[in-house]
Amino acid sequence: MHTIEGDADGAEKRSARGVLSEYADPKLWEQEEGAWERAAAEKYKRSARSLHLENNCED
């Protein structure tokens, strides 16, 4: 389990990593590898394509 520490005023603190690890699904780790890079590439590919189409329509 995660360590919960009290600070000087008695408030409990937990790290984000510890809190989020409770929701982690090890079966999805392989799919998550490179997901951000794929999403960014797809987003900017679509942006570049729409910009290209807009520029061609202005001619």
BELVEN-V434436 format. One record per residue. N is the residue number from 1. RES is the residue in one small letter. OMEGA is omega in whole degrees, 0 to 359 (* if undefined). Layout:
BEGIN
n->[N	N]
res->[RES	RES]
omega->[OMEGA	OMEGA]
END
This chain:
BEGIN
n->[1	2	3	4	5	6	7	8	9	10	11	12	13	14	15	16	17	18	19	20	21	22	23	24	25	26	27	28	29	30	31	32	33	34	35	36	37	38	39	40	41	42	43	44	45	46	47	48	49	50	51	52	53	54	55	56	57	58	59]
res->[m	h	t	i	e	g	d	a	d	g	a	e	k	r	s	a	r	g	v	l	s	e	y	a	d	p	k	l	w	e	q	e	e	g	a	w	e	r	a	a	a	e	k	y	k	r	s	a	r	s	l	h	l	e	n	n	c	e	d]
omega->[185	179	175	182	173	177	187	181	176	180	179	179	173	180	177	179	180	180	183	181	177	184	182	178	183	180	182	184	181	179	181	181	179	183	181	180	179	180	179	179	180	181	183	174	178	180	180	180	181	177	178	179	178	180	179	180	182	182	*]
END
